Amino acid sequence: MIQPFPIILASNSPRRKQLLEMIDIDFEVKPSNVYEDFNLDLSPEDFVQHYAREKSLDIANKNHDHFVIGADTVVVYNQKILGKPKNIDDSFNMLKSLSGQTHSVYTGVSINKIDEGISETFFEQTHVTFNKLTDEDISYYIETYKPLDKAGSYGIQDWFAVCVNRIEGCFYNVMGFPLAAFYSHYKKYIK
């Protein structure tokens, strides 16, 4: 496959970088500095699409000839958006509230290439059900894996996988980037 333009991932997420590398795309990383306001009165799907678009455009407006990918992921439980935990106590409380429950993971993705008028944003939703977690499991996970940089305070790709009972939808979406959905949009622009 020929990649006809340079690509930028507007994210500092090591997981998104790893996932894009899995599908043989050449890109550079230029993280966006967009601040996320969790008090915005938006539905989860609108929230992640809004911030994915803002992040992508933040970098695309400085790199008109690049195909820029922005993404944003949140966990939603009881109609409340959970971003990254503020501290260890917040992390513990998030995981405790999700114990034995089903929540949704939403990821918004936005692709923009200013000089060709490309602008497309979409989202993916995945349902995740956790096993019942003990306080010891939660404390072990937080102390060992330090999940403060992850929406919902967990990474499905690490030890926490043993705490997941069921996933309905895209596994990679839970990691922070819905690969199949992204690729179906991306391939429209390559020859």
C-alpha positions as CSV (number, residue, x, y, z in Angstrom):
1,M,0.0,0.0,0.0
2,I,1.3,3.4,-0.9
3,Q,1.1,6.2,1.7
4,P,0.7,9.4,-0.4
5,F,1.2,11.9,2.4
6,P,3.0,12.4,5.7
7,I,1.0,11.4,8.8
8,I,1.1,12.9,12.3
9,L,-0.4,11.3,15.4
10,A,-1.6,14.2,17.6
11,S,-1.3,12.1,20.8
12,N,1.3,11.2,23.4
13,S,-0.3,7.9,24.1
14,P,2.1,5.0,23.9
15,R,-0.8,2.7,23.3
16,R,-2.1,4.6,20.2
17,K,1.5,4.8,18.9
18,Q,1.8,1.0,19.3
19,L,-1.5,0.3,17.6
20,L,-0.8,2.5,14.6
21,E,2.6,0.8,14.2
22,M,0.8,-2.6,14.2
23,I,-0.9,-1.7,10.9
24,D,2.3,-0.6,9.1
25,I,1.6,3.2,9.0
26,D,4.6,5.5,8.9
27,F,3.9,8.6,11.2
28,E,5.5,11.0,13.5
29,V,4.1,12.0,16.9
30,K,3.3,15.6,17.8
31,P,1.1,15.7,20.9
32,S,-1.6,18.3,21.1
33,N,-1.8,20.5,24.1
34,V,-5.6,20.8,24.1
35,Y,-7.0,21.0,27.6
36,E,-10.0,18.8,28.3
37,D,-12.8,20.3,30.3
38,F,-14.9,17.5,31.8
39,N,-17.6,20.0,32.8
40,L,-18.7,20.4,29.2
41,D,-22.3,19.4,28.9
42,L,-21.9,16.9,26.0
43,S,-23.0,13.3,25.5
44,P,-20.1,10.8,25.7
45,E,-20.0,10.4,21.9
46,D,-20.1,14.1,21.3
47,F,-17.4,14.7,24.0
48,V,-14.8,12.3,22.5
49,Q,-15.5,13.5,19.0
50,H,-15.2,17.2,20.1
51,Y,-11.8,16.6,21.8
52,A,-10.5,14.3,19.0
53,R,-11.3,17.0,16.5
54,E,-9.8,19.8,18.7
55,K,-6.6,17.8,19.1
56,S,-6.3,16.9,15.5
57,L,-7.0,20.5,14.3
58,D,-4.5,21.9,16.9
59,I,-1.7,20.1,15.0
60,A,-3.3,20.1,11.5
61,N,-3.5,23.9,11.5
62,K,0.3,24.1,11.9
63,N,0.9,21.2,9.4
64,H,-1.4,21.8,6.4
65,D,0.2,19.2,4.2
66,H,0.0,16.4,6.8
67,F,-2.7,13.9,7.5
68,V,-3.3,14.4,11.2
69,I,-4.9,11.9,13.5
70,G,-6.4,13.0,16.8
71,A,-8.1,10.7,19.4
72,D,-9.8,10.9,22.7
73,T,-11.0,8.1,25.0
74,V,-13.3,8.1,28.0
75,V,-14.9,5.5,30.2
76,V,-18.6,6.0,31.0
77,Y,-20.4,4.5,33.9
78,N,-23.9,5.4,35.2
79,Q,-24.0,8.2,32.6
80,K,-20.9,9.8,34.1
81,I,-17.7,10.4,32.1
82,L,-14.6,9.1,33.8
83,G,-11.4,10.4,32.4
84,K,-7.9,9.8,33.9
85,P,-7.8,9.6,37.7
86,K,-6.5,12.6,39.5
87,N,-4.6,10.6,42.1
88,I,-4.3,7.1,43.7
89,D,-7.5,7.6,45.8
90,D,-9.4,8.6,42.7
91,S,-8.0,5.6,40.9
92,F,-9.1,3.2,43.7
93,N,-12.6,4.7,43.8
94,M,-13.0,4.5,40.0
95,L,-12.1,0.8,40.0
96,K,-14.2,0.1,43.0
97,S,-17.2,1.6,41.4
98,L,-16.6,-0.4,38.2
99,S,-16.2,-3.7,40.1
100,G,-18.7,-6.3,38.9
101,Q,-20.4,-3.8,36.6
102,T,-20.6,-3.1,32.9
103,H,-19.4,0.3,31.5
104,S,-18.8,1.7,28.1
105,V,-15.6,2.9,26.5
106,Y,-15.9,5.6,23.9
107,T,-13.1,6.7,21.6
108,G,-13.5,9.6,19.2
109,V,-11.1,9.8,16.2
110,S,-10.6,12.8,13.9
111,I,-8.6,12.9,10.7
112,N,-7.8,16.2,9.1
113,K,-5.6,17.3,6.2
114,I,-6.1,21.1,5.7
115,D,-4.6,21.5,2.2
116,E,-7.0,18.9,0.7
117,G,-10.1,19.8,2.8
118,I,-10.1,16.4,4.5
119,S,-12.0,16.5,7.8
120,E,-13.7,13.5,9.2
121,T,-14.6,12.6,12.8
122,F,-16.3,9.4,14.2
123,F,-16.5,7.4,17.4
124,E,-16.6,3.8,18.5
125,Q,-18.3,2.4,21.6
126,T,-17.4,-0.8,23.4
127,H,-19.1,-2.4,26.5
128,V,-16.8,-3.9,29.1
129,T,-17.9,-6.0,32.1
130,F,-15.5,-6.4,35.1
131,N,-15.4,-9.4,37.5
132,K,-16.0,-8.5,41.1
133,L,-12.7,-6.9,42.3
134,T,-11.3,-7.2,45.8
135,D,-9.7,-4.2,47.5
136,E,-6.5,-6.2,47.5
137,D,-6.7,-6.7,43.7
138,I,-7.4,-3.0,43.2
139,S,-4.5,-1.9,45.5
140,Y,-2.1,-4.4,43.8
141,Y,-3.0,-3.1,40.4
142,I,-2.6,0.5,41.2
143,E,0.7,0.0,43.1
144,T,2.2,-2.2,40.4
145,Y,0.9,-0.8,37.2
146,K,0.3,2.9,38.1
147,P,-2.8,3.4,35.9
148,L,-3.1,7.2,36.5
149,D,-2.5,7.9,32.7
150,K,-5.5,5.7,31.6
151,A,-9.1,6.6,31.2
152,G,-11.1,4.7,33.8
153,S,-7.9,3.9,35.6
154,Y,-7.1,0.6,33.9
155,G,-5.4,-0.9,30.9
156,I,-7.0,-3.9,29.3
157,Q,-3.7,-4.9,27.8
158,D,-1.8,-5.4,31.1
159,W,-2.4,-7.5,34.2
160,F,-5.9,-6.0,34.5
161,A,-7.0,-8.3,31.7
162,V,-7.6,-11.0,34.4
163,C,-10.3,-8.7,35.9
164,V,-12.4,-8.4,32.7
165,N,-15.3,-10.8,32.4
166,R,-16.6,-9.8,28.9
167,I,-16.1,-7.3,26.1
168,E,-18.7,-6.4,23.5
169,G,-17.2,-4.5,20.6
170,C,-13.7,-3.5,19.5
171,F,-11.0,-4.6,21.9
172,Y,-8.6,-2.0,20.5
173,N,-11.1,0.7,21.2
174,V,-10.7,-0.1,24.9
175,M,-6.9,0.4,24.5
176,G,-7.7,3.8,23.1
177,F,-7.8,3.5,19.3
178,P,-10.4,1.6,17.3
179,L,-8.1,0.1,14.6
180,A,-10.7,-1.4,12.3
181,A,-13.0,1.6,12.3
182,F,-10.0,3.9,11.7
183,Y,-8.6,1.8,8.9
184,S,-12.0,1.8,7.0
185,H,-11.9,5.6,7.1
186,Y,-8.2,6.0,6.3
187,K,-8.1,3.7,3.3
188,K,-10.5,6.0,1.4
189,Y,-7.6,8.5,1.2
190,I,-4.9,6.2,0.0
191,K,-4.4,5.0,-3.6
